[in-house]
């Protein structure tokens, strides 16, 4: 059966092909500026990027203060349609991945007002408390970037609508409103229809697996098995995303946006103080640029791929690379563009039922347009691999990081990864840190490794710094990643052929029972693993400068003034969940930090 991720993308792409022409003429807000000449000379805040985080912060800074002015500068165009479509995405491809048989991969990020929240699969998962506590530990003593410090922003950022009570009772759909808010216009909604009896069988079989837990809510910060909501409006079951929640219907004269604009550098004053930005039309091949001044701060929300580019074009980044690109070095900050992480997955561990469970009812369809609630198992490594997790953790923590990291890493960056390595080895031994995500639709399905040990890079091309970034996942450069992946395959096999599902006599068709030894599985996986679920993070990490970090606890760029990064690139380690909800929480917390620090 095809991967649920592939199915989602195909459905979204098909729906998008039916959308209206590009770009749409309707702009549902009076403050999208149609020409660069309409941009004022100065604003209090300039936000580079009108995506998930940029629009959230722009809305929060202006919602109760008419005296604060904000300009959002967005590379993409406005579109009142959503869903995966090449016209709403950057056309980016990674470098060939030598440890995945030399394959290259699409890099899926949004290029539209609303950013990646416009084009993602709408899966709304949060991650566990230990994963966020790791952020605080990496930040140093006194950090508030832990579960306790972020939970108020998850509540503030997302409004939950609970499931149908009858469905909840029959299918054990759990939710708890203490983990959610009620005021945001970003919505989390359970599917409208009832799950099928097949889904009930799959749920009960997974709940009975050794070590499996069923948390009180998918947002409670716990690993386990749960039905979860989608980023979906409860009134019409359409996508809920940053444009609909933080721009649509808001007509404040102090909250403006210019679209189709490419920021190519930050303007500087004395003492590395950011004073504004320079941008050009994205289609411009020559002619004058537009400069806009920021009275207070410049806020970077261009995302994991392009926030590092803006910094490097402005002289903030790895000194040797900037010199090679003939960019004057303002701040030697080697962590810019490093620490790149994404989730990896195998699209399909495929089975055929001998006897179909649940009276023949199939997968009810993904609830992006209503549908039934979605089901996932989010599983810690001790549950995935009770026989090997200790061995894998011990081997990982004993590694010399320089054997697996890019050769360009400085002593500071190596020290930062050593700290991550120390924490990750502990997380590998925890049942409350998600290493395996299984979307439950059966038979079989995709397996995802949500905590890769390898680290990639996203760097400027020194021969064309304003062109496409050079994106290298460096997938499986740490061989522990492939070993974890084959343990997830073994877990899928146990789930499908033992316990409550054994009676249905499922037959494995891919990779097939002939692929049985660890070495055979690793060789097979090298040709199957995809190193991205379109969740790129980490390239402007929130860590101390002496650990290769790019921003501090208040999201200020090290070595600068009046410059912050407010998007998913600040994650020091990727969360064991889809990343959009975490980015909303980052943005909500960033808005408060900007107001108070």
C-alpha positions as CSV (number, residue, x, y, z in Angstrom):
1,X,0.0,0.0,0.0
2,X,1.5,3.4,-0.8
3,X,2.9,5.6,1.9
4,X,0.4,7.9,3.7
5,X,2.8,10.8,3.0
6,X,2.8,10.0,-0.7
7,X,-1.0,9.7,-0.6
8,X,-1.3,13.1,1.1
9,X,1.0,14.8,-1.3
10,X,-0.8,13.3,-4.3
11,X,-4.2,14.3,-3.0
12,X,-3.1,17.9,-2.3
13,X,-1.4,18.2,-5.7
14,X,-4.5,16.9,-7.5
15,X,-6.7,19.3,-5.6
16,X,-4.3,22.2,-6.3
17,X,-4.4,21.6,-10.0
18,X,-8.1,22.5,-9.9
19,X,-7.4,25.8,-8.2
20,X,-7.8,29.2,-9.7
21,X,-5.2,30.9,-11.9
22,X,-1.9,32.1,-10.4
23,X,-1.6,34.6,-8.8
24,X,-5.1,35.3,-7.6
25,X,-6.4,38.8,-7.9
26,X,-8.3,38.7,-4.6
27,X,-6.2,39.6,-1.7
28,X,-8.6,39.7,1.3
29,X,-6.6,42.5,3.0
30,X,-6.2,46.1,2.2
31,X,-2.6,46.2,3.3
32,X,-0.8,44.1,0.7
33,X,1.2,46.7,-1.2
34,X,0.9,46.3,-4.9
35,X,4.1,48.2,-5.8
36,X,7.4,48.7,-4.1
37,X,6.9,52.4,-4.3
38,X,4.1,52.1,-1.8
39,X,6.4,50.9,0.9
40,X,7.1,53.5,3.6
41,X,10.6,54.6,4.3
42,X,10.5,53.3,7.9
43,X,8.6,50.8,10.1
44,X,9.1,49.8,13.7
45,X,9.7,46.2,12.8
46,X,10.5,44.6,9.4
47,X,9.7,40.9,9.2
48,X,11.6,39.0,6.4
49,X,9.2,36.2,5.4
50,X,5.4,36.0,5.4
51,X,5.1,32.3,6.3
52,X,4.1,30.3,9.4
53,X,6.1,32.4,11.9
54,X,6.3,35.7,10.1
55,X,2.6,36.3,9.9
56,X,2.0,35.1,13.5
57,X,4.5,37.5,14.9
58,X,3.3,40.4,12.7
59,X,-0.2,39.9,13.9
60,X,0.8,39.7,17.6
61,X,3.0,42.8,17.4
62,X,0.2,44.9,16.0
63,X,-3.0,43.4,17.4
64,X,-3.2,45.6,20.5
65,X,-0.9,48.5,19.6
66,X,-1.8,50.8,16.8
67,X,1.4,52.8,17.5
68,X,3.6,49.9,16.4
69,X,4.1,49.5,12.6
70,X,5.2,46.2,10.9
71,X,6.2,45.5,7.3
72,X,6.3,41.9,6.2
73,X,8.4,41.2,3.1
74,X,7.5,38.0,1.4
75,X,9.2,36.3,-1.6
76,X,6.1,34.4,-2.6
77,X,2.9,35.7,-4.0
78,X,-0.6,35.9,-2.4
79,X,-2.9,33.0,-3.2
80,X,-6.2,32.2,-1.5
81,X,-5.8,28.6,-2.5
82,X,-3.7,26.1,-0.6
83,X,-2.1,22.7,-0.9
84,X,1.0,21.3,-2.5
85,X,1.5,22.8,-5.9
86,X,4.7,23.7,-7.7
87,X,3.5,27.2,-8.1
88,X,3.4,27.6,-4.4
89,X,6.7,26.0,-3.6
90,X,10.4,26.6,-4.2
91,X,11.9,24.3,-6.9
92,X,14.9,23.1,-4.9
93,X,16.8,19.8,-5.0
94,X,19.4,18.5,-2.6
95,X,22.9,17.4,-3.4
96,X,23.3,13.7,-4.2
97,X,23.3,11.6,-1.0
98,X,26.2,9.3,-1.2
99,X,25.0,7.0,1.6
100,X,21.6,6.7,0.0
101,X,22.9,5.3,-3.3
102,X,23.7,8.8,-4.7
103,X,20.1,9.9,-4.9
104,X,19.0,13.5,-4.8
105,X,15.8,14.7,-3.3
106,X,13.2,17.4,-3.5
107,X,13.3,20.0,-0.8
108,X,9.7,20.9,0.0
109,X,9.1,24.4,1.4
110,X,6.4,26.9,0.7
111,X,6.9,29.9,-1.6
112,X,3.6,31.7,-1.0
113,X,2.0,34.0,1.6
114,X,1.5,31.6,4.5
115,X,4.7,29.7,3.7
116,X,4.9,26.0,4.4
117,X,1.7,26.1,6.5
118,X,0.0,26.7,3.1
119,X,1.4,23.5,1.5
120,X,2.0,21.0,4.2
121,X,0.0,17.8,4.9
122,X,-2.0,19.5,7.8
123,X,-0.9,16.8,10.3
124,X,-0.9,18.6,13.7
125,X,1.4,16.8,16.2
126,X,3.3,18.4,19.0
127,X,6.2,16.2,20.3
128,X,7.0,15.2,23.9
129,X,8.0,17.1,26.9
130,X,11.5,15.6,27.0
131,X,12.2,16.8,23.4
132,X,11.5,20.4,24.4
133,X,13.4,20.1,27.7
134,X,16.4,19.2,25.5
135,X,16.1,22.6,23.9
136,X,16.4,24.3,27.3
137,X,19.3,22.0,28.3
138,X,21.2,23.0,25.1
139,X,20.5,26.7,25.8
140,X,22.1,26.7,29.2
141,X,21.1,27.4,32.8
142,X,17.9,29.4,33.2
143,X,16.5,28.7,29.8
144,X,12.7,28.9,29.4
145,X,12.7,27.0,26.2
146,X,11.4,23.8,27.9
147,X,8.1,22.1,27.9
148,X,6.8,24.2,30.8
149,X,7.9,27.4,29.1
150,X,6.4,26.5,25.8
151,X,3.1,25.0,26.8
152,X,1.5,28.4,27.3
153,X,2.4,29.3,23.7
154,X,1.0,26.0,22.3
155,X,-2.2,27.0,24.2
156,X,-2.2,30.5,22.9
157,X,-1.4,29.5,19.4
158,X,-3.9,26.8,18.7
159,X,-7.6,26.4,19.2
160,X,-8.9,22.8,19.5
161,X,-12.3,21.5,18.5
162,X,-12.9,18.1,20.0
163,X,-14.2,15.0,18.2
164,X,-17.7,13.9,17.7
165,X,-18.7,12.5,21.2
166,X,-20.1,9.3,19.8
167,X,-17.0,8.6,17.7
168,X,-14.8,9.4,20.8
169,X,-16.6,6.9,22.9
170,X,-16.7,4.1,20.3
171,X,-13.1,4.5,19.1
172,X,-11.4,5.7,22.4
173,X,-10.5,9.1,20.9
174,X,-8.9,11.0,23.8
175,X,-8.4,14.7,24.2
176,X,-7.9,17.1,27.1
177,X,-8.6,20.8,26.7
178,X,-6.0,21.8,29.3
179,X,-3.4,21.4,26.6
180,X,-5.2,23.7,24.1
181,X,-6.4,27.2,23.7
182,X,-9.7,28.7,22.7
183,X,-8.9,32.1,21.2
184,X,-6.5,31.6,18.3
185,X,-7.7,31.6,14.7
186,X,-5.3,28.7,14.0
187,X,-7.5,25.7,14.4
188,X,-6.9,22.0,15.3
189,X,-9.9,19.9,14.3
190,X,-10.6,16.2,14.4
191,X,-12.1,14.6,11.3
192,X,-15.8,14.8,10.8
193,X,-16.7,11.2,9.9
194,X,-16.4,8.0,11.9
195,X,-13.3,5.9,11.6
196,X,-13.8,2.5,10.0
197,X,-13.8,-0.8,11.8
198,X,-10.5,-1.5,10.3
199,X,-9.1,1.5,12.1
200,X,-10.5,0.1,15.4
201,X,-8.7,-3.2,14.8
202,X,-5.4,-1.5,14.0
203,X,-5.8,0.7,17.1
204,X,-6.5,-2.2,19.4
205,X,-3.6,-4.2,18.0
206,X,-1.2,-1.3,18.5
207,X,-2.4,-0.5,22.0
208,X,-1.7,-4.2,22.9
209,X,1.9,-4.0,21.7
210,X,4.4,-4.4,24.6
211,X,5.3,-1.1,26.2
212,X,2.7,0.9,24.3
213,X,0.8,3.7,26.1
214,X,-2.3,5.7,25.3
215,X,-1.9,9.3,26.5
216,X,-4.8,11.5,27.5
217,X,-4.2,13.8,24.5
218,X,-1.9,14.0,21.5
219,X,-0.7,17.3,22.8
220,X,0.0,16.2,26.4
221,X,3.8,15.9,25.7
222,X,3.7,12.1,25.8
223,X,4.7,9.3,23.4
224,X,2.2,6.7,22.5
225,X,-0.8,5.8,20.4
226,X,-3.4,8.5,19.7
227,X,-6.0,9.9,17.4
228,X,-4.9,13.5,16.5
229,X,-6.4,16.6,15.0
230,X,-5.5,18.3,11.7
231,X,-4.8,22.0,11.0
232,X,-8.4,22.4,9.8
233,X,-11.2,25.0,10.3
234,X,-14.0,23.3,12.2
235,X,-16.7,25.2,10.4
236,X,-15.8,24.3,6.8
237,X,-13.0,21.7,7.2
238,X,-10.7,23.7,5.1
239,X,-7.0,24.2,5.8
240,X,-6.2,26.5,8.8
241,X,-2.9,28.2,8.3
242,X,-1.0,31.4,9.0
243,X,-2.6,33.4,6.2
244,X,-6.2,32.5,7.3
245,X,-5.3,32.9,11.0
246,X,-2.9,35.8,11.1
247,X,-3.7,37.9,8.0
248,X,-7.1,37.2,6.6
249,X,-9.7,39.8,7.6
250,X,-7.1,41.9,9.4
251,X,-7.1,45.4,8.0
252,X,-4.8,47.4,10.3
253,X,-2.9,50.3,8.7
254,X,0.1,49.5,10.8
255,X,0.4,45.9,9.5
256,X,1.5,45.8,5.9
257,X,3.0,43.3,3.5
258,X,4.8,43.4,0.2
259,X,4.9,40.2,-1.9
260,X,7.1,39.0,-4.7
261,X,10.1,40.7,-3.0
262,X,13.5,39.2,-2.4
263,X,15.5,40.5,0.5
264,X,19.2,40.4,-0.5
265,X,20.8,42.1,2.5
266,X,20.4,43.6,6.0
267,X,21.4,47.2,6.4
268,X,23.8,47.9,9.2
269,X,24.7,50.8,11.5
270,X,27.4,51.1,14.2
271,X,28.3,48.1,16.4
272,X,26.6,45.6,14.0
273,X,23.2,47.1,14.6
274,X,20.6,46.0,12.1
275,X,18.9,49.2,10.8
276,X,16.8,47.8,7.9
277,X,16.8,45.7,4.8
278,X,17.3,45.9,1.1
279,X,15.0,44.0,-1.3
280,X,14.3,43.7,-5.0
281,X,11.5,42.3,-7.0
282,X,11.9,38.5,-7.2
283,X,11.8,38.8,-11.0
284,X,14.1,41.7,-11.3
285,X,17.3,41.2,-13.2
286,X,18.7,44.7,-12.8
287,X,17.8,48.2,-11.7
288,X,17.5,49.8,-8.3
289,X,16.8,48.1,-5.0
290,X,14.4,49.3,-2.3
291,X,15.8,50.0,1.1
292,X,13.5,50.2,4.2
293,X,14.6,51.2,7.7
294,X,13.6,49.5,10.9
295,X,13.3,51.8,13.9
296,X,13.3,48.9,16.3
297,X,14.3,45.5,14.9
298,X,14.7,43.3,11.9
299,X,13.1,39.9,12.4
300,X,14.1,37.0,10.1
301,X,11.4,34.5,9.3
302,X,12.5,33.3,5.9
303,X,12.7,29.7,7.1
304,X,15.4,27.1,7.5
305,X,16.6,27.4,3.9
306,X,16.5,31.1,3.4
307,X,17.1,32.7,6.8
308,X,20.7,31.5,6.6
309,X,21.0,33.0,3.1
310,X,19.9,36.4,4.2
311,X,22.4,36.3,7.1
312,X,25.3,35.2,4.9
313,X,24.5,37.7,2.2
314,X,24.7,40.3,4.9
315,X,28.1,39.2,6.2
316,X,27.0,37.0,9.1
317,X,28.1,33.4,8.8
318,X,31.2,31.1,8.3
319,X,34.1,33.4,7.6
320,X,35.9,31.2,5.1
321,X,32.8,30.7,3.0
322,X,31.9,34.4,3.0
323,X,35.4,35.3,1.9
324,X,35.2,32.7,-0.9
325,X,32.0,34.4,-2.0
326,X,33.6,37.9,-1.7
327,X,31.1,39.0,0.9
328,X,32.6,41.4,3.5
329,X,32.6,39.5,6.9
330,X,30.7,41.4,9.6
331,X,30.3,38.6,12.1
332,X,32.1,35.3,11.9
333,X,29.3,32.9,12.9
334,X,30.2,29.4,11.6
335,X,26.9,27.9,12.8
336,X,24.9,29.7,10.2
337,X,23.6,27.1,7.8
338,X,24.8,24.1,9.8
339,X,23.0,21.7,12.2
340,X,20.5,21.0,9.4
341,X,18.0,18.3,10.4
342,X,14.8,16.7,8.9
343,X,12.8,13.6,9.5
344,X,13.6,10.6,7.3
345,X,11.3,7.8,6.2
346,X,10.7,4.7,4.1
347,X,7.6,5.2,2.1
348,X,6.2,1.7,2.4
349,X,6.7,-1.5,4.3
350,X,4.0,-3.2,2.3
351,X,1.7,-6.1,3.2
352,X,-1.3,-7.8,1.8
353,X,-4.0,-9.2,4.2
354,X,-4.8,-12.9,4.1
355,X,-8.1,-12.1,5.7
356,X,-9.1,-8.5,5.8
357,X,-9.9,-7.3,9.4
358,X,-12.8,-5.1,10.3
359,X,-15.4,-6.6,8.0
360,X,-13.7,-5.3,4.9
361,X,-13.8,-1.6,5.7
362,X,-10.7,0.1,4.2
363,X,-8.7,3.2,5.0
364,X,-11.4,6.0,5.3
365,X,-9.2,8.7,3.7
366,X,-7.1,11.4,5.2
367,X,-9.2,14.1,7.0
368,X,-7.8,17.1,5.1
369,X,-11.3,17.9,3.9
370,X,-13.3,16.4,6.8
371,X,-12.9,12.6,6.7
372,X,-12.3,10.5,9.8
373,X,-9.9,11.3,12.6
374,X,-6.3,10.3,11.9
375,X,-4.4,7.8,14.0
376,X,-0.6,7.6,14.7
377,X,1.7,5.6,16.9
378,X,4.6,7.8,18.2
379,X,7.0,5.4,19.8
380,X,10.2,5.5,21.8
381,X,13.3,3.5,20.9
382,X,13.0,1.1,24.0
383,X,9.6,0.1,22.7
384,X,10.7,-0.1,19.1
385,X,13.8,-2.2,19.9
386,X,13.7,-3.5,23.4
387,X,16.7,-5.8,22.6
388,X,19.0,-3.3,21.0
389,X,18.2,0.2,22.2
390,X,20.8,0.1,25.0
391,X,23.5,-1.1,22.6
392,X,22.6,1.6,20.0
393,X,22.7,4.4,22.6
394,X,26.0,3.2,24.0
395,X,27.6,3.0,20.6
396,X,26.3,6.4,19.7
397,X,27.5,8.2,22.8
398,X,31.0,6.7,22.4
399,X,31.4,8.0,18.9
400,X,34.0,10.7,18.0
401,X,31.8,13.4,16.5
402,X,34.5,14.5,14.0
403,X,34.1,11.1,12.3
404,X,30.6,12.0,11.2
405,X,30.3,15.8,11.1
406,X,31.3,18.1,8.1
407,X,35.0,18.7,7.9
408,X,34.2,22.5,8.0
409,X,33.0,22.3,11.6
410,X,34.9,24.4,14.1
411,X,35.8,23.5,17.6
412,X,32.8,25.4,18.8
413,X,30.4,23.5,16.5
414,X,31.9,20.2,17.6
415,X,31.5,21.1,21.2
416,X,27.8,22.0,20.5
417,X,27.3,18.6,18.8
418,X,29.0,16.8,21.7
419,X,26.3,18.4,24.0
420,X,23.6,17.2,21.6
421,X,25.2,13.7,21.5
422,X,25.2,13.5,25.3
423,X,21.5,14.4,25.4
424,X,20.5,12.3,22.5
425,X,22.1,9.2,24.0
426,X,19.9,9.7,27.1
427,X,16.8,10.3,24.9
428,X,17.5,7.1,23.0
429,X,17.0,5.3,26.4
430,X,13.7,7.1,27.1
431,X,10.2,5.7,26.3
432,X,9.0,9.3,26.1
433,X,11.0,10.4,23.1
434,X,9.6,9.6,19.7
435,X,12.0,7.8,17.3
436,X,9.4,6.0,15.3
437,X,6.2,7.5,13.8
438,X,3.7,5.1,12.2
439,X,0.7,6.5,10.5
440,X,-2.0,3.9,11.1
441,X,-3.9,2.9,8.0
442,X,-2.8,-0.6,7.2
443,X,-1.8,-3.0,6.1
444,X,1.8,-1.9,6.7
445,X,2.7,1.7,5.8
446,X,5.6,4.1,6.2
447,X,8.1,4.2,9.0
448,X,9.8,7.4,10.0
449,X,12.9,8.1,12.0
450,X,12.1,11.3,13.9
451,X,15.5,11.9,15.5
452,X,18.3,11.7,13.0
453,X,21.8,11.7,14.4
454,X,23.4,13.0,11.1
455,X,23.7,16.7,10.6
456,X,23.5,18.5,7.2
457,X,24.2,21.9,5.8
458,X,22.4,24.6,3.8
459,X,25.0,27.1,2.5
460,X,25.3,29.8,-0.2
461,X,26.9,28.9,-3.5
462,X,30.1,31.0,-3.3
463,X,30.0,31.5,-7.1
464,X,26.4,32.7,-7.0
465,X,25.5,33.7,-3.4
466,X,22.0,35.1,-4.3
467,X,21.1,31.9,-6.3
468,X,19.7,28.7,-4.9
469,X,21.2,27.4,-1.7
470,X,23.4,24.3,-1.7
471,X,21.3,21.8,0.4
472,X,23.0,18.7,1.7
473,X,21.1,16.4,4.1
474,X,24.3,14.4,4.7
475,X,21.8,11.6,5.3
476,X,23.1,8.5,7.0
477,X,26.6,10.0,7.4
478,X,26.1,8.7,10.9
479,X,25.4,5.0,10.4
480,X,23.3,4.8,13.6
481,X,20.5,6.4,11.6
482,X,20.2,3.4,9.3
483,X,20.5,1.0,12.3
484,X,17.5,2.8,13.9
485,X,15.6,2.6,10.7
486,X,16.0,-1.1,10.3
487,X,14.8,-1.5,13.9
488,X,11.6,0.4,12.9
489,X,11.1,-2.2,10.1
490,X,11.4,-5.0,12.6
491,X,8.8,-3.3,14.8
492,X,6.5,-3.1,11.8
493,X,7.0,-6.8,11.2
494,X,6.2,-7.7,14.8
495,X,3.1,-5.5,14.7
496,X,1.8,-7.0,11.5
497,X,2.5,-10.7,12.1
498,X,2.3,-11.2,15.9
499,X,-0.1,-10.2,18.6
500,X,-3.7,-9.3,17.6
501,X,-3.0,-9.0,13.9
502,X,-1.5,-12.5,13.5
503,X,-4.9,-14.0,12.9
504,X,-5.2,-12.0,9.6
505,X,-2.2,-13.7,8.0
506,X,-0.7,-10.6,6.5
507,X,2.0,-11.3,3.8
508,X,4.9,-8.9,3.5
509,X,5.5,-7.8,-0.1
510,X,8.1,-5.1,0.4
511,X,10.9,-5.5,1.3
512,X,9.8,-9.1,1.6
513,X,10.7,-11.8,4.0
514,X,13.8,-12.7,1.9
515,X,15.3,-9.5,3.1
516,X,16.0,-10.6,6.7
517,X,19.5,-10.0,8.0
518,X,20.5,-6.6,9.3
519,X,23.0,-6.2,6.5
520,X,20.3,-7.0,3.9
521,X,17.9,-4.6,5.5
522,X,20.5,-1.8,5.6
523,X,21.3,-2.3,1.9
524,X,17.6,-2.3,1.0
525,X,17.1,0.8,3.1
526,X,19.8,2.7,1.3
527,X,17.7,2.6,-1.8
528,X,14.4,3.4,-0.1
529,X,15.0,6.0,2.6
530,X,13.9,9.5,1.8
531,X,15.8,12.0,4.1
532,X,13.0,14.5,4.3
533,X,9.3,14.7,5.2
534,X,9.5,18.4,4.3
535,X,10.3,19.4,7.9
536,X,13.7,21.2,7.6
537,X,15.0,22.8,10.8
538,X,18.1,23.8,12.7
539,X,20.2,26.0,10.5
540,X,20.2,29.0,12.9
541,X,20.3,27.0,16.1
542,X,19.4,28.5,19.5
543,X,22.6,27.6,21.3
544,X,25.4,29.5,22.9
545,X,27.9,31.0,20.6
546,X,30.7,28.9,22.1
547,X,28.7,25.8,21.0
548,X,28.2,26.9,17.5
549,X,24.9,28.5,18.0
550,X,23.4,31.4,16.0
551,X,20.9,32.9,18.3
552,X,20.6,33.4,22.1
553,X,17.8,32.7,24.5
554,X,16.0,35.8,23.3
555,X,16.5,34.8,19.6
556,X,19.0,37.6,19.0
557,X,21.7,36.8,16.5
558,X,25.0,36.5,18.3
559,X,27.3,39.4,17.7
560,X,24.6,41.8,16.4
561,X,22.0,44.2,17.8
562,X,18.3,44.6,16.8
563,X,18.3,41.4,14.8
564,X,16.5,38.2,15.7
565,X,15.5,34.9,14.0
566,X,11.9,33.9,14.8
567,X,11.4,30.7,12.6
568,X,11.9,27.0,12.8
569,X,15.6,27.3,11.9
570,X,16.2,28.1,15.6
571,X,15.4,24.6,16.7
572,X,18.7,23.1,18.1
573,X,17.2,19.6,17.7
574,X,14.2,18.5,15.7
575,X,11.1,17.5,17.5
576,X,9.5,14.1,17.2
577,X,6.5,15.4,15.5
578,X,5.4,17.4,12.4
579,X,7.0,20.8,12.9
580,X,4.3,23.3,12.1
581,X,2.8,23.4,15.6
582,X,6.2,23.9,17.1
583,X,6.9,26.8,14.8
584,X,3.6,28.4,15.8
585,X,4.7,28.1,19.5
586,X,8.1,29.5,18.6
587,X,6.5,32.5,16.9
588,X,4.1,33.1,19.8
589,X,7.0,33.1,22.3
590,X,9.1,35.2,20.0
591,X,6.4,37.9,19.9
592,X,6.4,38.1,23.6
593,X,10.2,38.3,23.8
594,X,10.2,41.1,21.2
595,X,7.7,43.1,23.3
596,X,9.6,42.6,26.5
597,X,13.3,42.2,25.9
